[in-house]
Amino acid sequence: MRPCDRYDPPTMSDHEWQAGEVPDGVGPEVFREQLRRAAQQDPEHGAHIQLDSETVFLEDVEAVEAEPDAPTSRVRLRNGVIIGGLTGAAIVAALATIRYRRRRSSS
């Protein structure tokens, strides 16, 4: 291997931030808004995420809102189920799991 082909991966000392920290000036509303936008895009295409170890179809997301007196969020589904206590990291992780499939018809 020639010296110019060598790759040196970054070390933890190269980064001053720790994984899981939210950058200054970024609040939980940013993550809620990203989930809202994802839920509004192409709902009929079967987009779904893993949220709190459950598969949730984005078309079933009715609302994403702040929990009172807490920095966490809750997701309200069309069937009345509320998934609460979600951190921004949990929402980001869920959005990273977006997959598409057809929903099975119940008829």
C-alpha positions in Angstrom: 0.0 0.0 0.0 1.3 3.4 -0.9 1.5 6.0 1.9 -1.2 8.2 0.2 -3.6 5.2 0.2 -3.5 4.8 4.0 -6.6 5.7 5.9 -6.5 6.7 9.5 -9.9 6.5 11.1 -10.8 9.3 13.5 -10.3 8.7 17.2 -12.5 9.8 20.1 -9.9 12.6 20.8 -10.7 13.9 17.3 -14.2 14.7 18.4 -15.2 16.9 21.3 -18.8 15.7 21.4 -20.1 12.5 22.7 -22.5 10.2 20.8 -26.1 10.9 21.7 -25.7 14.6 22.6 -27.8 17.1 20.8 -25.8 20.0 19.3 -26.3 23.4 21.0 -29.3 25.3 19.7 -31.1 22.1 18.5 -34.2 21.3 20.6 -36.5 18.3 20.6 -38.9 20.1 18.3 -36.5 19.4 15.4 -36.9 15.7 15.8 -40.7 15.9 16.2 -40.9 17.9 13.0 -38.9 15.4 11.1 -41.2 12.6 12.2 -44.2 14.7 11.2 -42.8 15.3 7.8 -42.0 11.6 7.3 -45.5 10.7 8.2 -47.0 13.1 5.6 -44.8 11.8 2.7 -46.3 9.1 0.6 -48.4 7.4 3.3 -50.0 5.0 0.9 -46.7 3.4 0.0 -46.5 1.4 3.3 -43.7 3.4 4.9 -43.2 2.1 8.4 -40.7 2.5 11.3 -39.6 0.6 14.3 -40.7 2.7 17.3 -40.4 1.5 20.8 -39.8 -2.1 19.4 -43.2 -1.9 17.5 -43.7 -1.6 13.8 -45.7 1.6 13.2 -47.0 2.6 9.7 -46.4 6.3 9.1 -49.9 6.7 7.8 -51.1 5.8 11.2 -49.3 8.6 12.9 -51.9 11.2 13.8 -49.8 13.6 15.9 -46.3 14.1 17.3 -46.2 16.4 20.3 -44.2 17.5 23.2 -45.0 15.8 26.5 -46.0 18.4 29.2 -43.2 19.4 31.5 -40.6 17.0 29.9 -38.1 17.2 27.1 -39.6 14.0 25.6 -42.2 13.5 22.9 -45.2 11.3 22.4 -46.7 9.9 19.2 -50.4 9.5 18.9 -51.7 7.0 16.4 -55.0 7.0 14.6 -56.3 4.0 16.7 -55.8 6.0 19.9 -52.6 4.4 21.0 -50.1 6.9 22.5 -46.4 6.0 22.5 -44.8 8.3 25.0 -41.4 9.1 26.6 -39.6 9.3 23.3 -36.3 11.1 23.3 -35.0 12.9 20.2 -32.5 10.0 19.9 -35.3 7.5 19.8 -37.1 9.4 17.1 -33.9 9.7 15.0 -33.3 5.9 15.5 -36.9 5.2 14.4 -36.5 7.4 11.3 -33.4 5.5 10.4 -35.5 2.3 10.2 -37.9 3.6 7.5 -38.9 0.7 5.2 -41.6 0.3 2.6 -44.0 -2.6 2.2 -47.5 -3.1 1.3 -49.9 -3.4 4.2 -51.8 -6.6 4.4 -55.4 -6.2 3.6 -57.8 -7.3 6.3 -60.5 -8.1 3.7 
